[in-house]
Amino acid sequence: MTDITRTRLVFISIGLFFLVVVFFSLGFGLFLMSPADKGGADQVFIVKEGSSLKEVAGDLETRGLITNKTLFVLWTRVKGYGKDIRAGEYSLSPAMAPVQLLEILRKGLVILYPVTIPEGFTRDQIADALAAKGLADKKRFVELTRDKALLRQYGISGPSFEGYLFSDTYHFSRGMPTSAVLDTMVKRFKQVVSPLVDKSQGTGMKFEEVVILASIVEKETGQARKSGRLSPQCS
């Protein structure tokens, strides 16, 4: 084989390689921007806690929301979002392009359901209210409220989270981890109690006493709402 022939073969191989790359890129781009079904209707899609990227992509393909799970997985990893898809319940449509679906899943734009926890509800009543709307597993919620390691993590010295779950209207997603539901309620409580803790500095009040004071404030606020003394902007 002459040098000229070898050179031709090299150029032909390079040319074919670039053609393959171009065709693959065009096909990849077409997949990312093209909906699976432009006339498709919205549907509820659930990403379970602990689901892998491949499992999510497989479910999307099975439900007709994307046409190629392999390309979806590849693009998600190229973007560095492989571990960013969040658990929860979503409203998705095959009329959405794969790039749009990925953005919704990685940003956690889940369907939210309102649940109101009335003032004075016990831990078990809160668990019942959440379970009734499918927002938390009752048994798991109750177990977490008395988890000693979790109590230490939040700096609570009592035997449970009883009294630390703030009564309010929340918006949770079905499929959201029960621990995240508990975390939201405790953080809301701390948000309300924080100003009282700051004001109690130098008074000798213990944290537990501040908690009792916060409960009184919460109760009074709830009564004011019921009697209409607070405007919606203040509630």
C-alpha positions in Angstrom: 0.0 0.0 0.0 1.5 3.3 -1.1 1.8 6.4 1.1 -0.9 8.2 -1.0 -3.3 5.4 -0.4 -2.7 5.4 3.3 -3.2 9.2 3.4 -6.5 8.8 1.5 -7.7 6.2 4.0 -6.7 8.4 6.9 -8.7 11.3 5.5 -11.6 9.1 4.6 -11.7 7.7 8.1 -11.5 11.2 9.7 -14.3 12.3 7.3 -16.5 9.4 8.2 -15.8 10.0 11.9 -16.9 13.6 11.6 -20.0 12.6 9.6 -21.0 10.2 12.4 -20.4 12.9 15.0 -22.5 15.4 13.1 -25.4 12.9 12.5 -25.3 11.8 16.2 -25.3 15.4 17.3 -28.2 16.3 15.1 -30.1 13.3 16.3 -29.3 14.0 19.9 -30.4 17.6 19.5 -33.6 16.6 17.8 -34.4 14.2 20.6 -33.8 16.9 23.3 -36.0 19.5 21.6 -38.8 17.3 20.3 -41.7 16.3 22.4 -42.7 12.6 22.4 -46.3 13.5 21.6 -47.2 17.2 20.8 -50.9 16.4 21.5 -50.3 14.4 24.7 -52.2 15.2 27.9 -50.8 16.0 31.3 -50.3 13.1 33.6 -49.1 12.5 37.2 -45.6 11.2 37.4 -44.1 10.0 40.7 -40.4 9.8 41.4 -40.0 7.6 44.4 -37.4 8.4 47.1 -34.2 6.6 46.3 -34.9 6.1 42.6 -31.9 6.0 40.3 -31.6 8.1 37.1 -31.9 4.9 35.0 -35.1 4.0 36.8 -36.6 7.4 36.3 -35.6 7.5 32.6 -37.1 4.0 32.2 -40.4 5.1 33.7 -40.5 8.3 31.6 -40.1 6.1 28.4 -42.7 3.6 29.6 -45.2 6.3 30.2 -44.6 7.8 26.8 -43.1 11.0 28.1 -39.8 10.5 26.3 -38.8 8.4 23.3 -35.4 7.2 24.3 -34.3 6.6 27.9 -30.6 6.1 27.0 -30.3 9.5 25.4 -32.1 11.1 28.4 -29.7 9.4 30.8 -26.7 10.5 28.7 -27.8 14.1 28.5 -28.6 14.3 32.2 -25.1 13.0 33.0 -23.4 15.3 30.5 -25.2 18.2 32.2 -24.0 17.0 35.6 -27.5 16.5 36.9 -27.3 12.7 37.5 -28.0 13.0 41.2 -30.2 16.1 41.1 -33.5 14.6 40.2 -35.8 15.0 43.2 -38.4 12.7 44.6 -42.0 13.8 44.5 -45.2 13.9 42.4 -45.1 15.8 39.1 -47.5 17.0 36.5 -45.7 16.1 33.2 -46.8 15.9 29.6 -45.5 14.1 26.5 -46.0 17.5 24.8 -43.0 18.8 26.8 -39.5 18.4 25.3 -37.0 16.2 27.2 -34.9 19.3 28.1 -38.0 20.8 29.8 -38.9 17.6 31.6 -35.3 17.4 33.0 -35.5 21.0 34.3 -38.8 20.3 36.1 -37.4 17.1 37.7 -34.1 18.6 38.8 -35.7 21.7 40.2 -38.2 19.7 42.1 -41.3 21.6 40.6 -43.7 19.1 42.2 -47.4 19.2 42.7 -48.1 20.8 46.1 -51.1 20.0 48.3 -52.2 22.3 51.1 -52.7 20.9 54.6 -53.8 23.0 57.7 -52.6 21.9 61.1 -54.9 23.6 63.7 -53.5 25.1 66.9 -53.4 22.6 69.7 -53.1 19.5 67.6 -51.1 16.7 69.2 -48.3 14.8 67.4 -50.7 11.9 66.6 -53.4 14.3 65.3 -50.8 15.9 63.1 -49.7 12.5 61.8 -53.4 11.7 61.1 -53.9 14.9 59.2 -50.9 14.4 57.0 -51.7 10.7 56.4 -55.3 11.6 55.4 -54.0 13.6 52.5 -51.3 11.1 51.5 -48.5 13.5 52.5 -46.7 11.3 55.1 -46.7 7.9 56.5 -48.3 8.1 60.0 -46.2 5.4 61.6 -43.0 6.8 60.2 -43.9 10.4 61.2 -44.6 9.3 64.8 -41.3 7.3 64.9 -39.4 10.3 63.8 -40.9 12.6 66.4 -39.3 10.6 69.1 -36.0 9.7 67.4 -33.4 10.6 69.9 -30.6 11.2 67.4 -32.9 13.6 65.4 -33.9 15.4 68.6 -30.2 16.0 69.4 -29.7 17.2 65.8 -32.3 19.9 66.4 -31.0 20.7 69.8 -34.2 19.6 71.6 -33.7 18.0 75.0 -37.3 16.8 75.4 -38.5 13.2 74.7 -40.2 14.1 71.4 -41.0 16.9 69.0 -44.4 17.4 70.7 -44.8 21.1 71.0 -42.2 21.9 68.4 -44.4 21.2 65.3 -45.8 24.6 64.4 -49.5 24.9 63.6 -49.9 26.5 60.2 -51.0 25.8 56.6 -48.3 24.0 54.7 -47.9 22.9 51.1 -46.3 19.5 50.7 -45.8 17.1 47.8 -46.9 13.5 47.8 -43.8 11.4 47.7 -41.9 13.9 49.8 -39.8 12.2 52.4 -41.5 12.1 55.8 -38.4 13.5 57.4 -38.6 16.5 55.1 -42.2 17.2 56.2 -41.1 17.1 59.9 -38.1 19.3 59.1 -40.4 21.9 57.5 -42.6 22.1 60.6 -39.8 22.3 63.1 -38.0 25.0 61.1 -41.3 27.0 60.9 -41.5 26.7 64.7 -37.9 27.9 65.2 -38.6 30.7 62.8 -41.5 31.9 65.0 -39.6 31.2 68.3 -36.3 32.9 67.3 -37.4 36.5 68.0 -38.7 35.4 71.4 -35.4 33.6 72.2 -33.5 36.8 71.3 -35.8 38.9 73.5 -35.4 36.5 76.4 -31.6 36.9 76.5 -30.6 38.1 79.9 -34.0 37.3 81.5 -32.9 33.9 82.8 -35.7 32.1 80.9 -34.9 28.6 79.9 -35.5 27.4 76.3 -38.4 25.3 77.4 -40.0 28.3 79.0 -39.6 30.2 75.7 -41.3 27.3 74.0 -44.3 27.6 76.3 -44.4 31.3 75.6 -44.3 30.6 71.9 -47.2 28.2 72.3 -49.2 30.9 74.0 -48.4 33.3 71.1 -49.4 30.7 68.6 -52.7 30.1 70.4 -53.4 33.8 70.6 -52.5 34.3 66.9 -54.8 31.4 66.0 -57.7 33.0 68.0 -57.1 36.3 66.4 -57.3 34.8 62.9 -60.6 33.1 63.7 -62.1 36.3 65.1 -60.9 38.3 62.1 -58.6 40.6 64.1 -55.7 39.8 61.8 -55.7 40.8 58.2 -54.6 38.2 55.6 -51.4 40.1 55.1 -50.6 39.7 58.8 -51.4 36.1 59.1 
